[in-house]
Amino acid sequence: LTLADAVREARLRSPLGIEASARVEAEQGRLAQSKLRPNPEIDIAVENFAGSRGFSGTSAAETTGSLALPIELGGKRSARVGTATAGVALAEAEAQVAMLDLDLAVREAHTLAAEAEAAATLAAEDADIARALEASVRKLVEAGREPPLRQVTATAERAQADAVAELAAAERFAAKENLAALIGRERVDFEVPPLAPAQSSDAGARPAVAAADLKAAQNQLTFARAALRDAKAQRAPDLRLSVGARRLAADDATAMVAGFSIPFPLFNRNGGTIAAAAAEV
């Protein structure tokens, strides 16, 4: 698994990359929703029936059918679309930062895996040498050419070398597991090539991450300002226009009805939301 392969796999299959792409898709869905206008309302009302005396039946009933259209005032729709557009730009910038951070993490994990591979190989070679030395010393001791204490020392050195090799092998596996998790593999089913000299430096990647961080911060400020504009637009009450027809059963006649309504902003002028949005800016 080369470094280029690891970076490419991480961008395609890593959970971090999938999350960043999903956030962009979510913001694009909010943008599409923000462009829609309010739905019209159909209202049907029946009055003056099932009462007493002349209103006991339906002969005096008045049936009114009307179509009402909410009209957003105060620039609500444009403010809402502006906020959603800024949200998409922010999500895209943060996704770019996440991808660059992921690239950097994969580079570091691949480098550590290569280093752990080299360390494990070296430790295994040292253990082989220690075992060979122990066998040679045993033969010399049995032949009486070395004192028994030399055998004890060789055995201890072999045991220490075996312990170091086992630890290095465990660290190699752990480093590979970390790399596998970053690139989205469920198992460690790959080998890491020896570390290349150019691979050990990430100096070229960090400036790109820093530039992407700055762009994301600027987009976050733009989003906060758009949210503040949206919050201020919510102070304006919306107008509701309605037009319809009324059937007067008692007179066997039909008449048109029309009207409008608008909330009276006496208690709620969205001040808390505006203050919160200003604080976010």
ROSE-774435 format. One line per field, with one value per atom (N, C-alpha, C): residue number from 1; atom name; z, x, y. Coordinates in pm, whole numbers, plus 50000, padded with zeros to 5 digits. Each point is the difference from the previous one (the first is absolute). Layout:
N
resi = c(NUM|...) $
name = c(CA|...) $
w = c(Z|...) $
u = c(X|...) $
v = c(Y|...) $
//
This chain:
281
resi = c(1|1|1|2|2|2|3|3|3|4|4|4|5|5|5|6|6|6|7|7|7|8|8|8|9|9|9|10|10|10|11|11|11|12|12|12|13|13|13|14|14|14|15|15|15|16|16|16|17|17|17|18|18|18|19|19|19|20|20|20|21|21|21|22|22|22|23|23|23|24|24|24|25|25|25|26|26|26|27|27|27|28|28|28|29|29|29|30|30|30|31|31|31|32|32|32|33|33|33|34|34|34|35|35|35|36|36|36|37|37|37|38|38|38|39|39|39|40|40|40|41|41|41|42|42|42|43|43|43|44|44|44|45|45|45|46|46|46|47|47|47|48|48|48|49|49|49|50|50|50|51|51|51|52|52|52|53|53|53|54|54|54|55|55|55|56|56|56|57|57|57|58|58|58|59|59|59|60|60|60|61|61|61|62|62|62|63|63|63|64|64|64|65|65|65|66|66|66|67|67|67|68|68|68|69|69|69|70|70|70|71|71|71|72|72|72|73|73|73|74|74|74|75|75|75|76|76|76|77|77|77|78|78|78|79|79|79|80|80|80|81|81|81|82|82|82|83|83|83|84|84|84|85|85|85|86|86|86|87|87|87|88|88|88|89|89|89|90|90|90|91|91|91|92|92|92|93|93|93|94|94|94|95|95|95|96|96|96|97|97|97|98|98|98|99|99|99|100|100|100|101|101|101|102|102|102|103|103|103|104|104|104|105|105|105|106|106|106|107|107|107|108|108|108|109|109|109|110|110|110|111|111|111|112|112|112|113|113|113|114|114|114|115|115|115|116|116|116|117|117|117|118|118|118|119|119|119|120|120|120|121|121|121|122|122|122|123|123|123|124|124|124|125|125|125|126|126|126|127|127|127|128|128|128|129|129|129|130|130|130|131|131|131|132|132|132|133|133|133|134|134|134|135|135|135|136|136|136|137|137|137|138|138|138|139|139|139|140|140|140|141|141|141|142|142|142|143|143|143|144|144|144|145|145|145|146|146|146|147|147|147|148|148|148|149|149|149|150|150|150|151|151|151|152|152|152|153|153|153|154|154|154|155|155|155|156|156|156|157|157|157|158|158|158|159|159|159|160|160|160|161|161|161|162|162|162|163|163|163|164|164|164|165|165|165|166|166|166|167|167|167|168|168|168|169|169|169|170|170|170|171|171|171|172|172|172|173|173|173|174|174|174|175|175|175|176|176|176|177|177|177|178|178|178|179|179|179|180|180|180|181|181|181|182|182|182|183|183|183|184|184|184|185|185|185|186|186|186|187|187|187|188|188|188|189|189|189|190|190|190|191|191|191|192|192|192|193|193|193|194|194|194|195|195|195|196|196|196|197|197|197|198|198|198|199|199|199|200|200|200|201|201|201|202|202|202|203|203|203|204|204|204|205|205|205|206|206|206|207|207|207|208|208|208|209|209|209|210|210|210|211|211|211|212|212|212|213|213|213|214|214|214|215|215|215|216|216|216|217|217|217|218|218|218|219|219|219|220|220|220|221|221|221|222|222|222|223|223|223|224|224|224|225|225|225|226|226|226|227|227|227|228|228|228|229|229|229|230|230|230|231|231|231|232|232|232|233|233|233|234|234|234|235|235|235|236|236|236|237|237|237|238|238|238|239|239|239|240|240|240|241|241|241|242|242|242|243|243|243|244|244|244|245|245|245|246|246|246|247|247|247|248|248|248|249|249|249|250|250|250|251|251|251|252|252|252|253|253|253|254|254|254|255|255|255|256|256|256|257|257|257|258|258|258|259|259|259|260|260|260|261|261|261|262|262|262|263|263|263|264|264|264|265|265|265|266|266|266|267|267|267|268|268|268|269|269|269|270|270|270|271|271|271|272|272|272|273|273|273|274|274|274|275|275|275|276|276|276|277|277|277|278|278|278|279|279|279|280|280|280|281|281|281) $
name = c(N|CA|C|N|CA|C|N|CA|C|N|CA|C|N|CA|C|N|CA|C|N|CA|C|N|CA|C|N|CA|C|N|CA|C|N|CA|C|N|CA|C|N|CA|C|N|CA|C|N|CA|C|N|CA|C|N|CA|C|N|CA|C|N|CA|C|N|CA|C|N|CA|C|N|CA|C|N|CA|C|N|CA|C|N|CA|C|N|CA|C|N|CA|C|N|CA|C|N|CA|C|N|CA|C|N|CA|C|N|CA|C|N|CA|C|N|CA|C|N|CA|C|N|CA|C|N|CA|C|N|CA|C|N|CA|C|N|CA|C|N|CA|C|N|CA|C|N|CA|C|N|CA|C|N|CA|C|N|CA|C|N|CA|C|N|CA|C|N|CA|C|N|CA|C|N|CA|C|N|CA|C|N|CA|C|N|CA|C|N|CA|C|N|CA|C|N|CA|C|N|CA|C|N|CA|C|N|CA|C|N|CA|C|N|CA|C|N|CA|C|N|CA|C|N|CA|C|N|CA|C|N|CA|C|N|CA|C|N|CA|C|N|CA|C|N|CA|C|N|CA|C|N|CA|C|N|CA|C|N|CA|C|N|CA|C|N|CA|C|N|CA|C|N|CA|C|N|CA|C|N|CA|C|N|CA|C|N|CA|C|N|CA|C|N|CA|C|N|CA|C|N|CA|C|N|CA|C|N|CA|C|N|CA|C|N|CA|C|N|CA|C|N|CA|C|N|CA|C|N|CA|C|N|CA|C|N|CA|C|N|CA|C|N|CA|C|N|CA|C|N|CA|C|N|CA|C|N|CA|C|N|CA|C|N|CA|C|N|CA|C|N|CA|C|N|CA|C|N|CA|C|N|CA|C|N|CA|C|N|CA|C|N|CA|C|N|CA|C|N|CA|C|N|CA|C|N|CA|C|N|CA|C|N|CA|C|N|CA|C|N|CA|C|N|CA|C|N|CA|C|N|CA|C|N|CA|C|N|CA|C|N|CA|C|N|CA|C|N|CA|C|N|CA|C|N|CA|C|N|CA|C|N|CA|C|N|CA|C|N|CA|C|N|CA|C|N|CA|C|N|CA|C|N|CA|C|N|CA|C|N|CA|C|N|CA|C|N|CA|C|N|CA|C|N|CA|C|N|CA|C|N|CA|C|N|CA|C|N|CA|C|N|CA|C|N|CA|C|N|CA|C|N|CA|C|N|CA|C|N|CA|C|N|CA|C|N|CA|C|N|CA|C|N|CA|C|N|CA|C|N|CA|C|N|CA|C|N|CA|C|N|CA|C|N|CA|C|N|CA|C|N|CA|C|N|CA|C|N|CA|C|N|CA|C|N|CA|C|N|CA|C|N|CA|C|N|CA|C|N|CA|C|N|CA|C|N|CA|C|N|CA|C|N|CA|C|N|CA|C|N|CA|C|N|CA|C|N|CA|C|N|CA|C|N|CA|C|N|CA|C|N|CA|C|N|CA|C|N|CA|C|N|CA|C|N|CA|C|N|CA|C|N|CA|C|N|CA|C|N|CA|C|N|CA|C|N|CA|C|N|CA|C|N|CA|C|N|CA|C|N|CA|C|N|CA|C|N|CA|C|N|CA|C|N|CA|C|N|CA|C|N|CA|C|N|CA|C|N|CA|C|N|CA|C|N|CA|C|N|CA|C|N|CA|C|N|CA|C|N|CA|C|N|CA|C|N|CA|C|N|CA|C|N|CA|C|N|CA|C|N|CA|C|N|CA|C|N|CA|C|N|CA|C|N|CA|C|N|CA|C|N|CA|C|N|CA|C|N|CA|C|N|CA|C|N|CA|C|N|CA|C|N|CA|C|N|CA|C|N|CA|C|N|CA|C|N|CA|C|N|CA|C|N|CA|C|N|CA|C|N|CA|C|N|CA|C|N|CA|C|N|CA|C|N|CA|C|N|CA|C|N|CA|C|N|CA|C|N|CA|C|N|CA|C|N|CA|C|N|CA|C|N|CA|C|N|CA|C|N|CA|C|N|CA|C|N|CA|C|N|CA|C|N|CA|C|N|CA|C|N|CA|C|N|CA|C|N|CA|C|N|CA|C|N|CA|C|N|CA|C|N|CA|C|N|CA|C|N|CA|C|N|CA|C|N|CA|C|N|CA|C|N|CA|C|N|CA|C|N|CA|C|N|CA|C|N|CA|C|N|CA|C|N|CA|C|N|CA|C|N|CA|C) $
w = c(50000|50000|50000|49884|49992|50063|50021|50059|49908|49870|49906|50003|50007|50007|50128|50112|50128|49999|49946|49994|49912|49886|49907|50064|50066|50066|50111|50075|50111|49948|49891|49945|49948|49960|49945|50106|50102|50090|50146|50036|50142|50056|50121|50064|50014|50021|50012|49868|49889|49870|49966|50036|49975|50080|50123|50084|49939|49953|49942|49876|49915|49880|50037|50103|50043|50054|50068|50051|49885|49894|49883|49938|49986|49944|50087|50131|50090|49980|49989|49979|49864|49899|49868|50007|50081|50019|50068|50100|50068|49903|49910|49901|49908|49952|49912|50073|50128|50077|50023|50019|50030|49883|49878|49882|49979|50070|49979|50070|49937|50058|50090|50087|50087|49919|50049|49933|50016|49897|50017|50092|50056|50095|49944|50011|49962|50127|50011|50120|49962|50060|49979|50136|50013|50126|49975|50087|49994|50128|49986|50114|49999|50115|50014|49964|50060|49979|50131|50007|50118|50127|49991|50117|50046|50047|50047|49907|50008|49921|49851|49945|49855|49955|50096|49963|50036|50017|50043|49892|49878|49891|49927|49868|49917|49904|50018|49905|50013|50117|50019|50004|49961|50010|49903|50043|49915|49986|49878|49970|49928|50056|49943|49964|49875|49956|49957|50051|49967|49979|49924|49974|50058|50091|50066|49956|49979|49957|50097|50076|50087|49916|50035|49930|50101|49974|50090|49977|50107|49993|50070|49977|50068|49940|49880|49938|50063|50054|50068|49906|49882|49910|49953|49959|49954|50113|50123|50114|50030|49988|50025|49897|49873|49894|50019|50041|50023|50111|50107|50109|49954|49925|49952|49901|49915|49905|50075|50102|50082|50073|50039|50066|49907|49873|49903|49983|49984|49984|50122|50119|50122|50007|49967|50004|49900|49882|49901|50047|50062|50052|50113|50089|50110|49948|49893|49940|49942|49939|49946|50113|50111|50116|50051|50009|50049|49910|49868|49908|50014|50015|50017|50133|50105|50129|49991|49924|49982|49924|49894|49926|50093|50082|50091|50101|50053|50096|49936|49875|49930|49974|49961|49979|50128|50111|50127|50041|49982|50038|49911|49871|49909|50035|50034|50041|50128|50098|50125|49976|49909|49968|49935|49910|49936|50103|50091|50105|50091|50034|50085|49930|49869|49921|50004|49981|50003|50139|50104|50136|50033|49956|50026|49926|49877|49925|50067|50044|50068|50131|50076|50127|49978|49895|49970|49961|49924|49964|50124|50090|50125|50083|50002|50073|49939|49866|49934|50036|50001|50036|50145|50088|50142|50018|49924|50010|49947|49890|49945|50098|50063|50097|50121|50043|50114|49967|49878|49961|49995|49950|49992|50139|50089|50136|50071|49974|50064|49961|49871|49954|50065|50014|50062|50147|50069|50142|50017|49911|50008|49972|49915|49969|50106|50096|50106|49962|49890|49954|50052|50058|50059|50135|50097|50129|49991|50089|49997|50010|50067|50012|49863|49908|49864|49935|50032|49947|50057|50130|50062|49937|49974|49939|49859|49922|49862|49999|50094|50007|50036|50094|50039|49884|49926|49885|49891|49981|49902|50042|50127|50049|49986|50028|49984|49853|49911|49856|49951|50050|49962|50047|50123|50052|49917|49963|49916|49864|49945|49870|50008|50108|50016|50015|50077|50016|49867|49924|49870|49904|50005|49913|50037|50132|50043|49957|50013|49957|49849|49926|49855|49964|50067|49973|50040|50114|50044|49901|49949|49902|49872|49959|49880|50024|50119|50032|49996|50051|49997|49856|49916|49858|49932|50030|49939|50037|50126|50043|49926|49979|49932|49853|49934|49857|49977|50107|49984|49975|50036|49986|50133|49991|50121|50055|49915|50044|49955|50072|49960|49899|49873|49894|49899|50051|49910|50067|49918|50048|49966|50082|49980|49947|49888|49947|50090|49980|50082|49987|50106|50005|49900|49916|49905|50065|49962|50063|49989|49882|49982|50077|50041|50067|50144|50059|50142|50030|49899|50023|49950|50078|49960|49985|49975|49992|49889|49891|49890|50026|50091|50025|50099|50097|50107|49949|49908|49950|49932|49927|49934|50103|50109|50105|50065|50023|50062|49911|49869|49908|49997|50003|50001|50131|50110|50129|49995|49941|49990|49914|49888|49914|50072|50076|50075|50105|50064|50101|49935|49882|49930|49960|49954|49964|50123|50112|50124|50040|49981|50029|49904|49873|49903|50036|50043|50041|50121|50097|50121|49966|49909|49960|49925|49916|49928|50098|50103|50101|50078|50024|50069|49912|49871|49908|49996|50001|50000|50128|50114|50127|50003|49945|49995|49907|49891|49906|50064|50097|50065|50086|50026|50080|49927|49866|49923|49995|50037|49994|49855|49978|49865|49977|49876|49958|49947|50031|49952|49927|49869|49916|49971|50000|49973|49911|49913|49914|49983|49997|49989|49967|50015|49971|50117|50026|50109|49943|50036|49956|50113|49971|50098|49968|50078|49971|50019|50099|50028|49884|49936|49888|49865|50000|49876|49915|50065|49934|50031|49920|50017|50002|50088|50010|50014|49955|50013|50137|50049|50126|49976|50066|49989|50130|50028|50123|50009|50103|50027|50150|50043|50141|50013|50108|50026|50151|50050|50144|50052|50123|50065|50091|49964|50075|50133|50093|50128|50099|50007|50099|49939|49884|49940|49878|50010|49885|49969|50042|49969|50058|50107|50058|50052|50062|50054|49890|49892|49888|49936|49988|49942|50089|50131|50091|49993|49989|49989|49869|49889|49872|50000|50062|50009|50082|50106|50080|49920|49915|49915|49903|49947|49911|50077) $
u = c(50085|49915|50089|50014|50084|49929|50077|49941|49893|50025|49900|49872|50015|49882|49922|50072|49934|49921|50058|49931|49876|50014|49888|49887|50035|49897|49931|50076|49941|49896|50029|49905|49873|50011|49884|49919|50068|49930|50006|50080|50014|49868|49961|49880|50008|50119|50014|49966|50046|49968|49853|49940|49857|49918|50041|49929|50007|50119|50015|49911|49996|49916|49852|49962|49860|49957|50089|49967|49975|50079|49977|49864|49967|49870|49886|50018|49895|49976|50108|49985|49939|50032|49939|49850|49959|49857|49932|50066|49944|49990|50098|49995|49880|49980|49885|49869|49991|49879|49979|50107|49987|49944|50013|49953|49849|49937|49857|49916|49888|49907|49899|49933|49900|49886|49945|49888|49871|49915|49868|49913|49899|49912|49857|49935|49859|49917|49901|49918|49853|49932|49856|49932|49902|49928|49850|49927|49853|49945|49911|49945|49847|49941|49855|49925|50034|49927|49998|49904|49984|49984|49929|49975|49855|49949|49861|49916|49864|49902|50035|50019|50022|50133|50087|50132|50014|49886|50004|50054|49975|50049|50115|49997|50104|49943|49870|49938|50058|50051|50058|50152|50058|50145|50073|50115|50089|50132|50031|50122|50098|50120|50101|50124|50042|50125|50096|50121|50094|50140|50078|50140|50084|50091|50084|50145|50069|50139|50085|50088|50091|50104|50027|50100|50107|50123|50111|50045|50012|50045|50134|50062|50127|50121|49989|50115|50034|49900|50025|50059|49938|50043|50144|50033|50136|50101|49962|50089|50018|49891|50007|50088|49983|50082|50147|50025|50137|50066|49926|50055|50031|49908|50021|50117|50012|50112|50132|50004|50121|50027|49893|50017|50064|49963|50061|50148|50031|50139|50083|49942|50072|50023|49898|50015|50106|50002|50101|50140|50015|50131|50043|49907|50035|50030|49932|50030|50141|50040|50136|50102|49972|50089|50006|49884|49996|50080|49990|50075|50151|50041|50142|50051|49918|50037|50011|49907|50004|50125|50033|50124|50121|50004|50114|50004|49883|49995|50042|49958|50038|50150|50057|50145|50075|49956|50067|49983|49877|49976|50080|50009|50078|50147|50050|50140|50026|49911|50017|49994|49912|49991|50129|50056|50126|50113|50002|50102|49984|49874|49976|50038|49978|50039|50151|50073|50146|50050|49938|50042|49972|49886|49966|50095|50033|50095|50136|50047|50129|49999|49889|49991|49996|49932|49996|50138|50075|50137|50088|49985|50077|49965|49872|49960|50060|50004|50063|50147|50068|50142|50018|49910|50012|49978|49905|49977|50119|50058|50119|50118|50014|50108|49979|49873|49972|50034|49967|50031|50151|50073|50146|50062|49951|50054|49970|49878|49964|50099|50034|50095|50136|50043|50130|49999|49888|49990|50000|49924|49999|50137|50076|50135|50101|49958|50088|50090|49970|50084|49950|49879|49944|49939|50003|49940|49847|49927|49853|49935|50069|49943|49981|50088|49987|49872|49961|49874|49881|50006|49890|49987|50113|49997|49942|50040|49950|49851|49953|49856|49921|50051|49932|49995|50112|50003|49904|49988|49906|49856|49970|49864|49966|50096|49975|49978|50078|49983|49865|49956|49868|49889|50014|49899|49995|50117|50004|49937|50025|49943|49848|49949|49856|49934|50064|49945|50000|50109|50008|49896|49975|49898|49861|49974|49871|49982|50106|49994|49982|50062|49981|49854|49940|49859|49909|50028|49919|50009|50119|50017|49924|50001|49925|49849|49955|49858|49954|50082|49967|49989|50094|49996|49877|49968|49883|49872|49989|49880|49988|50112|49996|49957|50043|49970|49871|49934|49870|50006|50109|50008|49963|49928|49959|50109|50093|50106|50136|50102|50137|50042|49973|50028|50099|50099|50095|50136|50101|50137|50038|50086|50045|50143|50028|50136|50095|50129|50098|49980|50037|49982|50092|49941|50078|50044|50114|50047|49902|49934|49908|49871|49974|49874|50000|50116|50007|49970|49976|49974|49861|49927|49868|50001|50118|50012|49915|49982|49920|49851|49958|49857|49947|50081|49950|49960|50075|49952|49864|49977|49870|49889|50026|49901|49973|50106|49983|49918|50026|49923|49854|49975|49862|49930|50073|49943|49958|50082|49968|49876|49993|49883|49874|50009|49884|49957|50099|49966|49930|50046|49935|49858|49980|49865|49911|50059|49922|49951|50086|49959|49889|50014|49896|49868|50006|49879|49936|50082|49946|49933|50058|49940|49869|49996|49876|49892|50039|49903|49946|50085|49954|49900|50028|49906|49867|50007|49879|49920|50070|49931|49931|50064|49938|49880|50008|49887|49877|50021|49887|49918|50051|49922|49875|50006|49886|49891|49876|49890|49962|49948|49959|49853|49969|49865|49930|49870|49922|49877|49997|49889|49910|49867|49907|49887|49953|49886|49920|49865|49920|49855|49914|49857|49921|49884|49912|49863|49953|49868|49900|49898|49896|49877|49981|49892|49864|49985|49868|49954|50090|49965|50026|50052|50037|50086|50105|50085|50147|50084|50145|50064|50095|50068|50151|50077|50146|50043|50110|50059|50150|50056|50144|50045|50126|50051|50151|50054|50143|50020|50113|50035|50150|50042|50142|50020|50100|50024|50039|49962|50038|50120|50119|50122|50010|49916|49998|50100|50006|50086|50128|49989|50114|50049|50118|50065|50134|50013|50118|50128|49988|50119|50103|49956|50096|50081|49934|50071|50098|49961|50088|50124|49979|50113|50095|49944|50083|50078|49936|50068|50111|49974|50103|50119|49973|50110|50081|49932|50071|50094|49956|50088|50124) $
v = c(49882|50118|50123|50065|50119|50119|50107|50120|50057|50005|50053|49918|49866|49914|50025|50017|50023|50130|50107|50128|49990|49931|49986|49917|49892|49919|50076|50078|50075|50099|50067|50097|49932|49875|49929|49928|49942|49909|50037|50099|50032|50052|49960|50057|50151|50054|50145|50069|49942|50057|49988|49886|49980|50101|50025|50097|50140|50040|50133|50015|49898|50006|50005|49926|49999|50136|50069|50133|50098|49989|50085|49969|49871|49962|50051|49995|50049|50150|50076|50144|50031|49921|50019|49973|49901|49976|50118|50060|50118|50118|50012|50108|49982|49877|49974|50030|49964|50026|50149|50074|50144|50079|49948|50073|49985|49910|49976|50105|50035|50097|49928|50074|49937|49939|49891|49934|50081|50004|50063|49915|50062|49932|50000|49885|49986|49991|50088|50006|49982|49906|49977|50006|50087|50017|49996|49933|49994|50062|50099|50071|49993|50028|50014|49872|49890|49876|49921|49907|49913|50081|50114|50082|49988|50108|50003|50085|49974|50075|49997|50116|50005|49944|49969|49948|49852|49929|49861|49907|50029|49915|50065|49985|50059|50103|50034|50093|50140|50034|50134|49996|49887|49984|50093|50044|50081|49924|49965|49925|50091|50009|50090|49919|50013|49940|50110|49997|50107|49943|50074|49967|50113|49965|50100|49980|50109|49997|50080|49935|50075|50073|50124|50081|50040|49957|50032|50144|50074|50138|50016|50113|50029|49931|49947|49934|49866|49931|49873|49895|49989|49893|50022|50123|50026|49982|50039|49980|49852|49924|49856|49930|50040|49942|50039|50124|50043|49921|49973|49920|49858|49939|49864|49994|50103|50003|50009|50086|50009|49869|49929|49871|49897|50001|49909|50033|50130|50040|49962|50017|49965|49849|49922|49854|49954|50062|49963|50035|50118|50040|49907|49967|49909|49860|49959|49870|49999|50113|50009|49991|50069|49992|49856|49935|49862|49907|50020|49917|50022|50126|50028|49946|50015|49943|49848|49940|49855|49959|50075|49971|50004|50104|50016|49885|49962|49890|49868|49978|49878|49998|50116|50008|49964|50059|49972|49854|49946|49860|49905|50031|49916|50004|50119|50014|49920|50011|49926|49849|49957|49858|49951|50082|49963|49995|50096|50000|49878|49968|49884|49871|49995|49883|49981|50110|49993|49961|50058|49968|49853|49950|49860|49906|50034|49917|49998|50117|50008|49922|50013|49929|49849|49956|49856|49949|50079|49960|49993|50097|49998|49875|49963|49881|49874|49995|49885|49991|50115|50001|49954|50048|49962|49850|49942|49856|49921|50048|49933|50008|50117|50017|49910|49987|49914|49855|49957|49862|49978|50098|49987|49994|50087|50001|49869|49943|49873|49890|49998|49899|50020|50127|50027|49962|50028|49963|49849|49931|49854|49940|50070|49951|50044|50079|50044|50115|50065|50111|50134|50003|50121|49965|50095|49971|50000|49930|49995|50138|50095|50133|50065|49966|50055|49949|49876|49946|50077|50032|50074|50138|50067|50132|49994|49902|49987|49972|49919|49970|50124|50079|50123|50100|50009|50092|49954|49867|49948|50028|49983|50027|50147|50086|50144|50034|49942|50027|49949|49883|49949|50094|50054|50092|50127|50052|50120|49972|49882|49965|49987|49940|49987|50136|50088|50135|50075|49988|50068|49945|49868|49942|50051|50014|50053|50145|50078|50141|50010|49908|50000|49972|49902|49968|50116|50064|50113|50115|50027|50108|49968|49874|49963|50008|49962|50011|50146|50089|50142|50049|49959|50039|49940|49875|49937|50073|50044|50072|50133|50068|50129|49987|49893|49987|49922|49955|49935|49851|49933|49855|49935|49889|49931|49909|49957|49908|50053|49954|50032|49893|50026|49904|50058|50071|50066|50005|50023|50023|50143|50058|50137|49997|50068|50000|50078|49983|50074|50150|50069|50144|50069|50087|50079|50130|50056|50124|50115|50015|50113|49981|49874|49972|50049|50015|50031|50146|50084|50141|50036|50078|50048|50151|50057|50146|50058|49922|50053|49994|49912|49984|50101|50039|50088|50139|50066|50129|49990|49890|49984|49986|49928|49987|50134|50077|50132|50092|49998|50083|49958|49869|49952|50036|49997|50041|50147|50083|50143|50021|49928|50013|49954|49891|49951|50102|50065|50102|50119|50041|50111|49962|49877|49954|49989|49965|49994|50139|50101|50138|50044|49965|50033|49935|49874|49929|50066|50041|50064|50133|50076|50127|49977|49896|49968|49956|49925|49957|50120|50100|50121|50075|50009|50066|49925|49867|49919|50024|50007|50022|50136|50101|50133|50002|49922|49996|49936|49912|49934|50095|50121|50095|50047|50006|50050|49895|50034|49902|49971|49880|49959|50034|50034|50033|49875|49988|49886|50052|49980|50042|49880|50025|49891|50050|49913|50029|49871|50014|49880|50032|49900|50015|49945|50062|49958|49964|49885|49954|50024|50084|50033|49915|49894|49906|50062|50087|50059|50087|50068|50089|49937|49877|49934|50093|50055|50098|49970|50056|49985|50138|50019|50129|49975|50096|49992|50051|49940|50048|50021|50098|50028|50063|49984|50059|49985|50057|49984|50003|49941|50003|50016|50061|50020|49998|49927|49998|50138|50025|50126|49971|50046|49966|50076|49962|50068|49939|49868|49934|49943|49942|49929|50075|50058|50063|49934|49873|49918|50058|50074|50065|49903|49892|49902|49934|49963|49936|50097|50126|50101|50019|50005|50016|49882|49878|49881|50002|50037|50005|50104|50115|50105|49949|49926|49944|49898|49923|49904|50070|50114|50078|50045) $
//
